[in-house]
Amino acid sequence: MDVLVIGAGVSGLTTGICLAEAGLSVTIRTAARPERTTSVAAGAIWGLVRVGPPDRVLEWGRTGLDALSKLAAEPGTGVRMVSGKEVARTPVEPYSWAELLPGLRPCEEPELPGGFAAGWHYTAPVATMPVYLGYLRTRFEQAGGTLEVSPAGSLAELAGAAPVVVNCSGVAARDLVPDPAVVPVRGQVVLAANPGIEEFFISRDEEPPWIVYMFPHGDTVLLGGTNEEGNWDQDPKADIAERIVAGCAAIDPRLREAAVLGHRVGLRPCRPEVRLESEPFDGGVLWHNYGHGGAGISLSWGCAAQIAAAVCG
Ligand SMILES: Cc1cc2nc3c(=O)[nH]c(=O)nc-3n(C[C@H](O)[C@H](O)[C@H](O)COP(=O)(O)OP(=O)(O)OC[C@H]3O[C@@H](n4cnc5c(N)ncnc54)[C@H](O)[C@@H]3O)c2cc1C
């Protein structure tokens, strides 16, 4: 084995793919299967929110936008280009990174829901995460990679396991490293039958811990959500789900009658800055790739490419 990757969320799988497709022998070791990670709870649209530092994030994000846009053109990846709007009740500017997205323009007055003062319309890659994670796993295995479900008790126990170890443990890095700068930001979402919604909707008016958004995924629509800092609880809460549906139905009344199909909770691995760096490790090297906050899907290809370039020279 040339490389041992810890974690099979979007960061671990994408890193595994970049290294395996470069010709290395890669094993991913994970505590939970991809479909039981934080990554599966994401919306998941390309965007650079709740993450830093801005300059490196922009670079990784550019690579991610390019990679995800290409995947959107391939069948079976779970990624599509979706149009929609981001709106606010008070006049605010679009995020600077939104300029990278195709079709960015201010909303016309009739496009704004009642009570909203400003908004932008754009197109971005959106991943249906259960499908996308399945695609990533298959692509990793087709490149010769092996995935084992087996939690690592500590980083120290991995010394000597492979010349290169990559730590993609998400929010668990807080205890595993240990790194007290990692904080969970709990996000609960509701999966509902899609009553005909074709465009995404994101409100910029956060009322912590609440934020209103919806992402269509064909027959289903993902409704959000929460940003609960410091909360480790991974069980969905019925009262939170009800409030999420009510918040989205206030924007699109068709959701009042929509059947609720499921609930998901993820713990965003927030950190003031993404940790992407290496350190010596028992004669080999240990890479850290965690702390992607609310943008892990968007940054995954950029971060993985940087590690693959360094490891492969
Ligand atoms: C509700 C919600 C909406 C979001 N929306 C978006 C969005 O629209 N766009 C976007 O880009 N991002 C979004 N995010 C953020 C994104 O989901 C995360 O940044 C990303 O999933 C982090 O991926 P990860 O692979 O680093 O961590 P995780 O997905 O948490 O994976 C960590 C992996 O490490 C493994 N692991 C942990 N400890 C150990 C151990 N001791 N031994 C072995 N394995 C271990 C776990 O089992 C898991 O496989 C959202 C998040 C949430 C919760």
PDBQT file of the ligand as one rigid body, heavy atoms in Angstrom, charges set to zero:
ROOT
HETATM    1  C1  LIG A 401     -26.900  20.311   5.896  1.00  0.00    +0.000 C 
HETATM    2  C2  LIG A 401     -25.578  20.520   5.192  1.00  0.00    +0.000 A 
HETATM    3  C3  LIG A 401     -25.578  21.156   3.948  1.00  0.00    +0.000 A 
HETATM    4  C4  LIG A 401     -24.362  21.356   3.284  1.00  0.00    +0.000 A 
HETATM    5  N1  LIG A 401     -24.394  21.941   2.048  1.00  0.00    +0.000 NA
HETATM    6  C5  LIG A 401     -23.242  22.048   1.337  1.00  0.00    +0.000 A 
HETATM    7  C6  LIG A 401     -23.258  22.561   0.013  1.00  0.00    +0.000 A 
HETATM    8  O1  LIG A 401     -24.312  22.918  -0.514  1.00  0.00    +0.000 OA
HETATM    9  N2  LIG A 401     -22.065  22.647  -0.658  1.00  0.00    +0.000 N 
HETATM   10  C7  LIG A 401     -20.878  22.241  -0.100  1.00  0.00    +0.000 A 
HETATM   11  O2  LIG A 401     -19.831  22.332  -0.756  1.00  0.00    +0.000 OA
HETATM   12  N3  LIG A 401     -20.839  21.758   1.168  1.00  0.00    +0.000 NA
HETATM   13  C8  LIG A 401     -21.974  21.658   1.888  1.00  0.00    +0.000 A 
HETATM   14  N4  LIG A 401     -21.953  21.176   3.169  1.00  0.00    +0.000 N 
HETATM   15  C9  LIG A 401     -20.652  20.904   3.816  1.00  0.00    +0.000 C 
HETATM   16  C10 LIG A 401     -20.108  19.552   3.422  1.00  0.00    +0.000 C 
HETATM   17  O3  LIG A 401     -21.104  18.584   3.541  1.00  0.00    +0.000 OA
HETATM   18  C11 LIG A 401     -18.904  19.199   4.308  1.00  0.00    +0.000 C 
HETATM   19  O4  LIG A 401     -17.936  20.218   4.286  1.00  0.00    +0.000 OA
HETATM   20  C12 LIG A 401     -18.262  17.912   3.775  1.00  0.00    +0.000 C 
HETATM   21  O5  LIG A 401     -19.226  16.900   3.664  1.00  0.00    +0.000 OA
HETATM   22  C13 LIG A 401     -17.103  17.437   4.658  1.00  0.00    +0.000 C 
HETATM   23  O6  LIG A 401     -16.657  16.254   4.063  1.00  0.00    +0.000 OA
HETATM   24  P1  LIG A 401     -15.518  15.370   4.728  1.00  0.00    +0.000 P 
HETATM   25  O7  LIG A 401     -15.281  14.234   3.806  1.00  0.00    +0.000 OA
HETATM   26  O8  LIG A 401     -14.369  16.249   5.093  1.00  0.00    +0.000 OA
HETATM   27  O9  LIG A 401     -16.156  14.873   6.104  1.00  0.00    +0.000 OA
HETATM   28  P2  LIG A 401     -17.287  13.712   6.377  1.00  0.00    +0.000 P 
HETATM   29  O10 LIG A 401     -18.290  13.650   5.283  1.00  0.00    +0.000 OA
HETATM   30  O11 LIG A 401     -17.780  13.980   7.754  1.00  0.00    +0.000 OA
HETATM   31  O12 LIG A 401     -16.446  12.391   6.351  1.00  0.00    +0.000 OA
HETATM   32  C14 LIG A 401     -15.539  12.088   7.389  1.00  0.00    +0.000 C 
HETATM   33  C15 LIG A 401     -15.127  10.645   7.241  1.00  0.00    +0.000 C 
HETATM   34  O13 LIG A 401     -14.143  10.338   8.222  1.00  0.00    +0.000 OA
HETATM   35  C16 LIG A 401     -14.486   9.098   8.816  1.00  0.00    +0.000 C 
HETATM   36  N5  LIG A 401     -13.871   9.021  10.122  1.00  0.00    +0.000 N 
HETATM   37  C17 LIG A 401     -14.011   9.850  11.179  1.00  0.00    +0.000 A 
HETATM   38  N6  LIG A 401     -13.276   9.404  12.222  1.00  0.00    +0.000 NA
HETATM   39  C18 LIG A 401     -12.654   8.280  11.811  1.00  0.00    +0.000 A 
HETATM   40  C19 LIG A 401     -11.764   7.356  12.420  1.00  0.00    +0.000 A 
HETATM   41  N7  LIG A 401     -11.377   7.502  13.686  1.00  0.00    +0.000 N 
HETATM   42  N8  LIG A 401     -11.325   6.285  11.684  1.00  0.00    +0.000 NA
HETATM   43  C20 LIG A 401     -11.723   6.112  10.407  1.00  0.00    +0.000 A 
HETATM   44  N9  LIG A 401     -12.568   6.961   9.794  1.00  0.00    +0.000 NA
HETATM   45  C21 LIG A 401     -13.015   8.024  10.477  1.00  0.00    +0.000 A 
HETATM   46  C22 LIG A 401     -16.000   9.114   8.837  1.00  0.00    +0.000 C 
HETATM   47  O14 LIG A 401     -16.535   7.821   9.056  1.00  0.00    +0.000 OA
HETATM   48  C23 LIG A 401     -16.267   9.657   7.436  1.00  0.00    +0.000 C 
HETATM   49  O15 LIG A 401     -16.161   8.590   6.510  1.00  0.00    +0.000 OA
HETATM   50  C24 LIG A 401     -23.141  20.953   3.880  1.00  0.00    +0.000 A 
HETATM   51  C25 LIG A 401     -23.166  20.306   5.115  1.00  0.00    +0.000 A 
HETATM   52  C26 LIG A 401     -24.359  20.086   5.765  1.00  0.00    +0.000 A 
HETATM   53  C27 LIG A 401     -24.366  19.380   7.089  1.00  0.00    +0.000 C 
ENDROOT
TORSDOF 0
